[in-house]
């Protein structure tokens, strides 16, 4: 009988390449993988149940219907209180209804409902392993795996540095992580820098699992970016693809754009900072130099990336999570044979300078970014050499090699795909 793995994820899984690759690798190896994720309110409604492939299934929980039921119950209680002449119930239910009109209260309730539902659904499963993706699923996975007569193995897969992360309260998240990390059977982080950081603060060295892309030698061009953006065919596309959030140096890219001797800056993606960047582009009258494209399906992303002349990974040092990143974006550029302009942080610098696939610059300085771009764009011989270097090392950074680390970690925990 196949061993079963229940994974927990606090997004809708639609564009989570890392979780997809891990689930696929484990299913291909012979495990049965059951992923519990969330239907995010405000995003496209996805199927509640989805079969990714044989032995890899997805269950989505939550959604707007949960809030509809809460509102229905409160209205019913108000009506019951009025009919039964129970003013306390009427007043309490009415107050709760009024509080839900406050966005922050509504979001807190939605979060509480999601956490409770995820915990219950995970607890109802009977796997051999629970696999928590990031801190926001670790408490739920802990209850499901450890609060039972026959405890299950618990893997904590931390994609980010929870104690020092953009937009997060490191003290609170660090406190929560420190409590639950004592209960995990194995921990996974993205690279060696983060593993050593974890050893420093928690006293043990976790396993490393790099987020390299899957190998795909075929070109699946779905659309011409030059045609879509009405650019000349010989215009270099200077690409940032990914989440458009603060701390990623994207406002520095916009500030650098007028200094590019040649090329159009293109953003592909969505995020909290996108509207701010669009406003900045309008204010600086840079519509001719900076273009935006919404997030594209994960399966099509490589086709878009391959059309770039250069790719950007210019994180700013706003937290240790950024400073220690190795970044799947970097490896997606390499897989697409696109030279990189990157920040000079340790894991990124090790690849960009070590394998000579681009230039590292001061990502906090628009002038330095522009100088790096102009250096490469203005030297065709140098550019051709970078492309040659990328071709030579592409197979070094592919998931097809890295996935065996994941299977090895499960084996250490007693994992056996056939259950023997």
C-alpha positions as CSV (number, residue, x, y, z in Angstrom):
1,X,0.0,0.0,0.0
2,X,1.4,3.4,-1.0
3,X,2.5,5.8,1.8
4,X,0.4,9.0,1.9
5,X,1.6,12.6,2.3
6,X,-0.7,15.5,3.2
7,X,0.7,18.9,2.3
8,X,-0.7,22.2,3.6
9,X,-0.3,25.4,1.6
10,X,-1.8,28.9,2.3
11,X,-2.4,30.0,-1.2
12,X,-4.5,28.7,-4.1
13,X,-1.6,26.7,-5.7
14,X,-2.2,28.1,-9.1
15,X,1.2,29.6,-9.5
16,X,3.3,27.9,-6.8
17,X,6.0,26.3,-8.9
18,X,7.9,25.0,-5.8
19,X,5.0,23.1,-4.3
20,X,4.0,21.8,-7.7
21,X,7.5,20.4,-8.3
22,X,7.7,18.8,-4.9
23,X,4.2,17.2,-5.1
24,X,4.9,15.9,-8.6
25,X,8.3,14.5,-7.6
26,X,6.9,12.6,-4.6
27,X,3.9,11.3,-6.7
28,X,6.2,10.2,-9.5
29,X,8.3,8.4,-6.9
30,X,5.3,6.4,-5.8
31,X,3.8,8.3,-2.9
32,X,0.2,9.5,-2.8
33,X,0.2,13.3,-2.3
34,X,-2.9,15.1,-1.0
35,X,-2.5,18.9,-1.1
36,X,-4.8,21.1,1.0
37,X,-4.7,24.7,-0.1
38,X,-7.1,27.7,0.0
39,X,-9.5,29.4,-2.3
40,X,-8.3,33.0,-2.0
41,X,-11.1,35.6,-1.8
42,X,-10.8,38.2,-4.6
43,X,-9.0,35.8,-7.0
44,X,-10.4,33.5,-9.7
45,X,-12.5,30.7,-8.4
46,X,-10.7,27.4,-8.9
47,X,-12.1,23.9,-8.6
48,X,-12.5,22.7,-5.0
49,X,-11.1,19.3,-6.0
50,X,-8.4,18.9,-8.7
51,X,-6.3,16.0,-9.9
52,X,-2.9,17.3,-10.9
53,X,-1.8,13.9,-12.0
54,X,-2.1,10.3,-10.8
55,X,-1.5,10.2,-7.0
56,X,-1.3,14.0,-6.7
57,X,-4.7,15.6,-5.8
58,X,-5.6,19.1,-4.6
59,X,-8.4,20.1,-2.2
60,X,-9.2,23.8,-1.9
61,X,-10.9,25.1,1.2
62,X,-12.5,28.5,2.1
63,X,-13.9,30.9,-0.4
64,X,-16.5,33.7,-0.2
65,X,-19.3,31.2,0.6
66,X,-17.9,30.8,4.1
67,X,-18.5,34.5,4.8
68,X,-22.0,34.2,3.2
69,X,-22.9,31.5,5.7
70,X,-21.6,33.6,8.6
71,X,-23.8,36.6,7.5
72,X,-26.8,34.2,7.1
73,X,-26.3,32.8,10.6
74,X,-26.0,36.3,12.1
75,X,-29.1,37.6,10.3
76,X,-31.0,34.4,11.4
77,X,-30.0,35.0,15.0
78,X,-31.1,38.6,14.9
79,X,-34.5,37.4,13.5
80,X,-34.7,34.7,16.1
81,X,-33.9,37.2,18.9
82,X,-36.7,39.5,17.7
83,X,-39.3,36.8,17.3
84,X,-38.4,35.1,20.7
85,X,-38.1,38.4,22.4
86,X,-34.4,37.8,23.4
87,X,-32.8,41.2,23.1
88,X,-29.4,40.0,24.3
89,X,-29.1,37.6,21.3
90,X,-30.4,40.3,18.9
91,X,-28.0,42.9,20.3
92,X,-25.0,40.6,20.3
93,X,-25.7,39.3,16.7
94,X,-26.3,42.9,15.5
95,X,-23.0,44.0,17.0
96,X,-21.2,41.2,15.3
97,X,-22.8,42.1,12.0
98,X,-21.7,45.7,12.4
99,X,-18.1,44.7,13.3
100,X,-18.0,42.6,10.1
101,X,-18.4,45.9,8.2
102,X,-14.9,46.8,9.3
103,X,-12.5,45.4,6.7
104,X,-9.8,44.5,9.3
105,X,-12.3,42.6,11.4
106,X,-13.7,40.8,8.4
107,X,-10.2,39.8,7.3
108,X,-9.4,38.4,10.7
109,X,-12.6,36.4,10.7
110,X,-11.8,35.0,7.3
111,X,-8.3,34.1,8.4
112,X,-9.7,32.4,11.5
113,X,-12.2,30.4,9.5
114,X,-9.6,29.3,7.0
115,X,-7.2,28.2,9.7
116,X,-9.9,26.3,11.5
117,X,-11.2,24.6,8.3
118,X,-7.7,23.7,7.2
119,X,-6.9,22.2,10.6
120,X,-10.1,20.1,10.5
121,X,-9.6,18.9,7.0
122,X,-6.0,18.0,7.6
123,X,-6.9,16.3,10.9
124,X,-9.5,14.2,9.0
125,X,-6.8,12.8,6.7
126,X,-4.9,9.7,7.6
127,X,-1.5,10.1,6.0
128,X,2.0,8.8,7.0
129,X,3.5,12.3,6.7
130,X,2.3,15.9,7.1
131,X,4.2,18.5,5.1
132,X,3.7,22.2,6.1
133,X,4.7,24.7,3.4
134,X,5.8,27.8,5.3
135,X,4.9,29.0,8.8
136,X,1.3,29.9,8.1
137,X,0.4,26.2,7.8
138,X,2.8,24.9,10.5
139,X,0.3,25.2,13.5
140,X,-2.4,23.4,11.5
141,X,0.0,20.7,10.5
142,X,1.2,20.3,14.0
143,X,-2.3,19.8,15.4
144,X,-3.1,17.3,12.6
145,X,0.2,15.4,13.0
146,X,1.0,15.5,16.7
147,X,-2.4,15.9,18.5
148,X,-3.5,12.3,18.0
149,X,-2.9,8.9,19.6
150,X,-0.6,7.7,16.8
151,X,1.6,10.7,15.9
152,X,2.7,11.3,12.3
153,X,6.0,12.6,10.9
154,X,5.9,16.4,10.4
155,X,8.0,18.2,7.8
156,X,8.4,22.0,7.9
157,X,9.2,23.4,4.5
158,X,10.2,27.0,5.1
159,X,10.3,28.8,1.7
160,X,11.1,32.1,3.4
161,X,13.0,33.4,6.5
162,X,10.1,34.0,8.9
163,X,12.0,36.0,11.5
164,X,13.2,38.7,9.0
165,X,10.8,39.1,6.1
166,X,9.4,42.1,4.2
167,X,6.0,43.1,5.5
168,X,6.1,40.6,8.5
169,X,6.6,41.2,12.2
170,X,9.7,39.2,12.8
171,X,9.3,39.2,16.6
172,X,5.8,37.7,16.5
173,X,6.5,35.3,13.6
174,X,9.8,34.3,15.2
175,X,8.1,33.6,18.5
176,X,5.5,31.3,16.8
177,X,8.2,29.5,14.8
178,X,10.3,29.0,17.8
179,X,7.4,27.2,19.6
180,X,6.4,24.9,16.8
181,X,9.8,24.2,15.3
182,X,10.6,22.0,18.4
183,X,7.8,19.6,17.3
184,X,8.9,19.1,13.7
185,X,10.7,15.9,12.6
186,X,12.5,17.5,9.7
187,X,13.0,21.1,8.3
188,X,13.7,22.2,4.8
189,X,15.1,25.6,3.7
190,X,16.0,27.0,0.3
191,X,19.8,27.3,0.5
192,X,23.0,27.0,2.5
193,X,22.9,30.6,3.8
194,X,19.5,30.1,5.3
195,X,20.4,26.7,6.7
196,X,23.4,28.3,8.6
197,X,21.1,31.1,9.8
198,X,18.7,28.5,11.1
199,X,21.5,26.6,12.9
200,X,22.6,29.9,14.6
201,X,19.2,30.7,16.0
202,X,17.7,27.3,16.6
203,X,20.7,25.0,17.1
204,X,20.2,22.5,14.2
205,X,21.0,22.4,10.5
206,X,18.0,21.8,8.3
207,X,18.0,20.1,4.9
208,X,18.5,22.3,1.8
209,X,16.2,22.1,-1.2
210,X,16.9,24.6,-4.0
211,X,14.0,25.9,-6.0
212,X,15.5,25.2,-9.4
213,X,13.1,25.0,-12.5
214,X,12.2,21.8,-14.3
215,X,14.3,21.1,-17.4
216,X,12.4,21.9,-20.5
217,X,14.3,22.0,-23.8
218,X,11.2,22.7,-25.9
219,X,10.1,26.2,-26.9
220,X,6.4,26.9,-26.4
221,X,6.1,30.5,-27.6
222,X,2.5,31.6,-27.0
223,X,2.7,35.2,-28.0
224,X,5.2,37.8,-29.3
225,X,6.0,40.3,-26.6
226,X,7.3,42.7,-29.3
227,X,4.0,42.5,-31.1
228,X,1.9,42.7,-27.9
229,X,3.8,45.8,-26.7
230,X,4.1,47.3,-30.2
231,X,7.9,47.4,-30.0
232,X,10.4,47.2,-32.9
233,X,11.7,43.6,-33.4
234,X,15.2,44.6,-32.6
235,X,14.3,46.5,-29.3
236,X,15.9,44.7,-26.3
237,X,13.3,43.7,-23.7
238,X,14.7,44.2,-20.2
239,X,12.5,42.0,-18.1
240,X,11.3,41.7,-14.6
241,X,9.0,38.8,-14.1
242,X,7.4,37.9,-10.8
243,X,5.5,39.3,-7.9
244,X,5.5,43.1,-7.8
245,X,5.9,43.8,-4.1
246,X,8.0,46.2,-2.0
247,X,11.6,45.4,-1.2
248,X,12.4,44.0,-4.7
249,X,14.1,47.1,-6.0
250,X,11.4,47.7,-8.6
251,X,11.0,51.4,-8.0
252,X,14.8,51.6,-8.6
253,X,14.3,49.9,-12.0
254,X,11.8,52.5,-13.0
255,X,14.1,55.3,-11.9
256,X,16.9,53.6,-13.9
257,X,14.9,53.2,-17.1
258,X,15.5,56.7,-18.5
259,X,19.2,56.1,-18.2
260,X,19.1,52.9,-20.3
261,X,20.9,53.7,-23.7
262,X,18.7,51.1,-25.3
263,X,15.9,48.8,-24.4
264,X,12.4,48.8,-22.9
265,X,11.7,47.8,-19.3
266,X,8.9,45.3,-19.1
267,X,7.2,44.0,-15.9
268,X,5.3,40.8,-16.0
269,X,3.2,40.1,-12.9
270,X,1.0,41.5,-10.3
271,X,1.3,42.5,-6.6
272,X,0.8,45.2,-3.9
273,X,3.3,47.6,-5.5
274,X,2.0,47.5,-9.1
275,X,-0.4,50.4,-8.9
276,X,2.3,52.5,-7.2
277,X,4.8,51.7,-10.0
278,X,2.2,52.5,-12.7
279,X,1.6,55.9,-11.0
280,X,5.3,56.5,-10.9
281,X,5.7,55.7,-14.6
282,X,2.9,58.2,-15.4
283,X,4.3,60.9,-13.2
284,X,7.8,60.6,-14.8
285,X,6.2,60.3,-18.3
286,X,7.9,57.0,-19.0
287,X,5.2,55.1,-20.9
288,X,7.5,54.9,-23.9
289,X,10.2,53.2,-21.8
290,X,8.3,51.1,-19.2
291,X,5.5,48.6,-19.9
292,X,3.3,46.3,-17.8
293,X,1.8,42.9,-18.5
294,X,-0.4,41.1,-16.0
295,X,0.6,37.8,-14.4
296,X,0.7,35.0,-16.9
297,X,0.0,31.3,-16.3
298,X,2.9,29.4,-14.9
299,X,3.0,27.0,-17.9
300,X,3.5,30.0,-20.3
301,X,6.0,32.0,-18.2
302,X,9.1,30.5,-19.8
303,X,7.8,31.4,-23.3
304,X,7.6,35.0,-22.2
305,X,11.0,35.0,-20.4
306,X,12.8,33.5,-23.4
307,X,12.0,36.7,-25.4
308,X,13.9,38.9,-23.0
309,X,17.4,40.4,-23.7
310,X,18.2,40.8,-20.0
311,X,16.4,39.7,-16.8
312,X,16.4,41.6,-13.5
313,X,16.7,40.2,-9.9
314,X,17.4,43.4,-7.9
315,X,16.2,42.6,-4.4
316,X,16.9,45.3,-1.8
317,X,18.5,44.5,1.5
318,X,15.4,45.3,3.6
319,X,15.5,42.0,5.5
320,X,17.5,38.9,5.9
321,X,14.9,37.0,3.8
322,X,16.0,39.1,0.8
323,X,19.7,39.2,1.6
324,X,19.8,35.4,1.9
325,X,17.6,34.6,-1.2
326,X,18.8,32.5,-4.0
327,X,15.5,33.1,-5.9
328,X,13.7,30.9,-8.3
329,X,13.5,33.9,-10.6
330,X,17.3,33.9,-11.1
331,X,17.2,30.2,-12.2
332,X,14.2,30.8,-14.5
333,X,16.2,33.4,-16.4
334,X,19.1,30.9,-16.7
335,X,16.7,28.2,-17.9
336,X,15.4,30.6,-20.5
337,X,19.0,31.5,-21.6
338,X,18.7,35.1,-20.5
339,X,21.7,37.0,-18.9
340,X,21.0,38.7,-15.6
341,X,21.4,42.0,-13.9
342,X,21.4,41.1,-10.2
343,X,21.9,42.3,-6.6
344,X,25.2,41.4,-5.0
345,X,23.8,39.2,-2.2
346,X,25.7,36.0,-1.3
347,X,23.6,33.2,-2.9
348,X,22.8,35.2,-6.0
349,X,26.3,36.5,-6.4
350,X,27.7,33.0,-6.1
351,X,25.7,32.1,-9.3
352,X,25.8,35.2,-11.3
353,X,29.5,36.0,-10.8
354,X,30.7,32.4,-10.1
355,X,29.2,31.1,-13.4
356,X,29.6,34.5,-15.2
357,X,26.0,34.7,-16.4
358,X,25.5,38.4,-15.9
359,X,26.5,41.3,-13.7
360,X,26.0,42.1,-10.0
361,X,25.3,45.7,-9.2
362,X,24.3,47.8,-6.2
363,X,20.5,47.2,-6.4
364,X,19.8,50.2,-4.3
365,X,21.3,52.6,-6.8
366,X,19.4,53.3,-10.2
367,X,22.6,54.7,-11.7
368,X,24.5,51.5,-10.9
369,X,21.6,49.4,-12.4
370,X,21.6,51.5,-15.6
371,X,25.4,51.3,-15.9
372,X,25.2,47.5,-15.7
373,X,22.5,47.4,-18.3
374,X,24.4,49.7,-20.7
375,X,27.6,47.7,-20.2
376,X,25.9,44.5,-21.4
377,X,23.6,46.0,-24.1
378,X,26.5,48.1,-25.5
379,X,28.9,45.2,-25.9
380,X,27.6,42.4,-28.2
381,X,30.7,40.3,-27.8
382,X,30.3,40.3,-24.0
383,X,26.6,39.5,-24.4
384,X,27.3,36.6,-26.6
385,X,29.8,35.2,-24.1
386,X,27.3,35.4,-21.3
387,X,24.8,33.5,-23.4
388,X,27.5,30.8,-24.1
389,X,28.2,30.6,-20.4
390,X,24.6,30.1,-19.5
391,X,24.2,27.3,-22.0
392,X,27.2,25.6,-20.5
393,X,25.8,25.6,-16.9
394,X,22.0,25.3,-17.4
395,X,21.8,21.6,-16.4
396,X,23.6,22.5,-13.1
397,X,20.5,24.4,-11.9
398,X,17.6,22.1,-12.8
399,X,15.0,20.4,-10.6
400,X,15.6,17.0,-12.2
401,X,18.7,16.8,-10.1
402,X,17.5,18.6,-7.0
403,X,14.4,16.4,-6.5
404,X,16.5,13.5,-5.3
405,X,17.3,15.5,-2.2
406,X,13.6,15.7,-1.3
407,X,13.2,11.9,-1.8
408,X,16.3,11.3,0.3
409,X,14.8,13.4,3.2
410,X,11.7,11.4,3.2
411,X,13.7,8.2,3.1
412,X,15.5,9.4,6.3
413,X,12.1,9.7,8.0
414,X,11.2,6.1,7.0
415,X,9.5,7.0,3.8
416,X,9.0,4.2,1.3
417,X,6.7,4.8,-1.7
418,X,5.4,1.3,-1.7
419,X,4.8,1.3,2.1
420,X,7.2,-1.5,2.8
